[in-house]
């Protein structure tokens, strides 16, 4: 697999008004103590969507790492065009890998 070029995780979705959010209308996503992204915070009906977007962006490195770890062993057959898409595969996965994936999903959905 190619070397990752993104800022290493973990990333954090700061609360509105924290860490350089000068006007109080944004949520800053931090990684390695620098801004990764800025999510415009929308009041009212859009607040939940803004918060969900910030959580999803902050979870990106965790989601990527979990998928790479889980899917790594499956790369052997993923390029085989003779295997139909609906074929069930035995997946050799540890509980630790499964827990990492579930934790990354929880972080992405704001349930962490």
C-alpha positions in Angstrom: 0.0 0.0 0.0 1.2 3.5 -0.8 2.5 5.7 2.0 -0.2 7.9 3.6 0.3 11.6 2.8 -2.4 13.1 5.0 -1.8 14.6 8.5 -1.6 11.7 10.9 -4.5 11.1 13.3 -6.1 11.4 15.7 -8.0 14.4 14.5 -10.4 16.2 16.9 -13.5 18.2 16.2 -13.3 21.1 18.6 -16.3 22.7 20.1 -17.8 25.8 18.5 -15.8 28.8 19.5 -12.6 26.8 20.5 -9.2 26.9 19.0 -9.0 29.9 16.8 -12.7 30.0 15.9 -12.6 33.8 16.0 -16.2 34.5 15.2 -17.8 31.6 17.1 -19.5 30.2 14.0 -17.2 27.3 13.1 -16.0 24.0 14.4 -12.3 23.5 13.8 -10.9 20.0 13.0 -7.4 19.6 14.4 -4.6 17.2 13.7 -1.0 17.6 14.9 -2.1 20.9 16.5 -2.9 22.4 13.1 -6.2 23.1 11.3 -7.3 20.3 9.0 -10.7 21.7 8.2 -13.2 24.3 9.3 -16.9 23.4 9.4 -19.2 26.3 9.3 -21.5 26.0 12.2 -25.1 26.5 11.3 -27.7 27.4 13.9 -31.2 26.0 14.2 -32.2 23.1 12.0 -28.7 22.9 10.4 -26.8 22.6 13.7 -27.1 18.8 13.8 -25.8 18.5 10.3 -22.9 20.8 11.0 -22.0 18.8 14.1 -22.3 15.5 12.2 -20.0 16.8 9.4 -17.4 17.8 11.9 -17.5 14.4 13.6 -17.2 12.6 10.2 -14.2 14.7 9.1 -12.5 14.2 12.5 -13.0 10.4 12.2 -11.5 10.1 8.7 -8.0 8.9 9.8 -9.5 6.3 12.2 -11.9 5.1 9.5 -9.1 4.8 6.9 -6.8 2.9 9.4 -9.6 0.5 10.4 -10.5 -0.3 6.8 -6.9 -0.8 5.8 -6.4 -3.1 8.7 -9.6 -5.1 8.1 -9.4 -5.3 4.3 -5.6 -5.8 4.0 -5.9 -9.6 4.0 -8.7 -9.5 1.4 -6.6 -7.7 -1.2 -5.5 -11.1 -2.5 -8.9 -11.8 -4.0 -10.3 -8.3 -4.6 -8.7 -8.0 -8.0 -9.9 -11.4 -9.2 -12.6 -10.6 -11.8 -13.7 -14.3 -11.8 -15.2 -14.0 -8.3 -18.7 -12.6 -8.4 -19.6 -9.6 -6.2 -22.2 -11.6 -4.3 -19.7 -14.3 -3.2 -19.5 -14.6 0.6 -15.9 -14.7 1.8 -14.6 -16.1 5.1 -13.0 -13.1 6.8 -10.1 -13.7 9.0 -10.5 -10.8 11.5 -9.6 -10.4 15.1 -11.9 -8.9 17.7 -9.4 -6.1 18.1 -9.7 -5.2 14.4 -13.5 -5.4 14.6 -13.5 -3.1 17.7 -11.3 -0.6 16.0 -13.6 -0.4 13.1 -16.7 -0.1 15.3 -15.0 2.7 17.3 -14.1 4.6 14.1 -17.7 4.3 13.0 -18.9 5.6 16.4 -16.5 8.5 16.2 -17.7 9.3 12.7 -21.3 9.3 13.7 -20.7 11.3 16.9 -21.7 8.3 19.1 -18.2 8.0 20.6 
